[in-house]
Amino acid sequence: MEVNPTDYQLPCGRDIEELWDQLSADPDHTDAHQRDCPHCRTARDSLLALRAATTRLTEEQVIPPAGLTDRIMSAVRAEIRRTAAVTVPAELGPVRISEQAIAVVLRFAADQVDGVRARRCVVRARPDAPPGVIDVELSIALRYGTGPAERVLTAVREAVAAAAGNGVGVRVAGCDLRVEDIY
C-alpha cells in the first residue's frame, strides 16, 4: 500500500484537498454532508480564513527597507570570494577551480536524483592524492516514500561522481552523505 503524505482525510472521511478545490470553484456551495458535518464545517471555516489572510497578504504593498539591495549584494560578494581551490590537471596545464564552485555542481547533481534535495556540500582536495582528487561531504533531505535509503544514497553517490568527473574533471575519492531531513 502506497501512502501519499500530501493526502489528508478529515475524521469524517472527506479529503481536505477536495474541499479546497470545491471552495476554489464555488465558495458559497456546500452539500448536505458539509452543512451537517462538524469536521467539514471547521475545515471549511479554516480554509476560508486562510484564503482571506493570503489574499490580504498578496494585495499588501511591500516597501523594502532602505539599503536592502546593498546588504544583499554585500552578502553575495562575500560568498563569491573564493579561498580554497582544487588543482585539476588539464591538457594545457593545471587549472584551479574553487571548492565552492565544485560544490555547486555537485549539489545540483544530487538534486537531480528523484526524491532528493541537496543541502550543504563541502568539497576538499585530498592532500594525500594526486591533483584533481577530492572528498565530498553532502547533506541531503529525502522525500518520504522515495524508496529504500540504500538505493537512493547509491544513486546520489553515482550522480555526484559522474558530475565531478564529466562536469568538472575531478575524481571523487570519498563521498560522505548525511541525511538531515525527510520531507
Secondary structure as GFF3:
##gff-version 3
##sequence-region A 1 183
A	DSSP	alpha_helix	16	25	.	.	.	ID=ss1
A	DSSP	alpha_helix	32	36	.	.	.	ID=ss2
A	DSSP	alpha_helix	38	59	.	.	.	ID=ss3
A	DSSP	alpha_helix	68	80	.	.	.	ID=ss4
A	DSSP	beta_strand	85	88	.	.	.	ID=ss5
A	DSSP	beta_strand	95	98	.	.	.	ID=ss6
A	DSSP	alpha_helix	99	111	.	.	.	ID=ss7
A	DSSP	beta_strand	116	125	.	.	.	ID=ss8
A	DSSP	beta_strand	133	142	.	.	.	ID=ss9
A	DSSP	alpha_helix	149	162	.	.	.	ID=ss10
A	DSSP	pi_helix	163	168	.	.	.	ID=ss11
A	DSSP	beta_strand	171	182	.	.	.	ID=ss12
###
